[in-house]
């Protein structure tokens, strides 16, 4: 499977993903392609936000 790009306009989208345990990806015809374990996502975003604040 080649890479994918996700476009979104709602900034809360990232927060919503961080609160979930698994993200399921579906293909164009509706078949499940993969399930991504999101363990640690919230913590990683916390670190990233802290780093961005420190950078100014």
Order of alpha helices (4+ residues) and beta strands (2+ residues): alpha-beta-beta-alpha
